[in-house]
Amino acid sequence: MKLVYLAASAAVWSVCAFTKQPEAPKGVKLAAVETVSKSQKAVADSKDDAVKRGEYLVTIMGCADCHAPKKMTPKGPAPDMDRFLSGHNSTQPLGTFDKSILKTGEWVVFNGQSTAFAGPWGMSFAANLTPDETGIGNWSFEQFNTAMRKGKFKGIENSRPLMPPMPWFNYVNMADGDMRAIFAYLKSIKPVSNVVPSYIPPAP
Ligand code: HEC
């Protein structure tokens, strides 16, 4: 009887010794927590990387040349960083010019801010690309992708075509990762409330 008991307790002890390693579960738990926070960090890092890549692309692709109002500096006009990428400033009166020069289709006119453009297509205004609701704040990536690759207003498939001088046809073959990076960057910049005037078709 005593022997059986001893054998049983030895068996129990050896099972415990096998399973109850106090360090192991702790170690496993820690490793799991570490893996979760590492992967969260990886997601955050790759988001940061996308935003940085997007900033780089937006800079070298010159989106601000048209999409940002300008301030005069000793080196010439520079993007107004308070209204960066917020499109044609609708609170500023549009200057006048002799519209007869448009008639022949030989001339294109830019306003001084390089945000409003008149030519044979009519008059167009650079869009607000900031994450405000008057800009691309409510846009999905799919909308952005459609606007950029198919030249569709608001990124809606059956909307009107985007007018010059938006050079969307240059972006048709952009790598998907770059398109997403630009979108991530635009969603990260300061939102500016600015309802850009509607496109005006050419006078008949
Ligand atoms: C040479 C001037 C110019 C450049 C450079 C330019 N855009 Fe545009 N963009 C415009 C104009 C003008 C419009 C408005 C066209 C219209 O209303 O038909 C526009 C429209 C857009 C739209 C559509 C907005 C809407 O509400 O449908 C998006 C998105 C856009 N641009 C993104 C960009 C990005 C991103 C870049 C840089 C990679 C860029 N643009 C470079 C002039 C430009």
Residues whose N, C-alpha, C, O or C-beta is under 5 A from the ligand:
A	BS01	HEC	M61 G62 C63 D65 C66 S124 F125 A126 A127 A147 K152 F153 K154 G155 P161 L162 M163 P164 P165 M166 P167 Y199
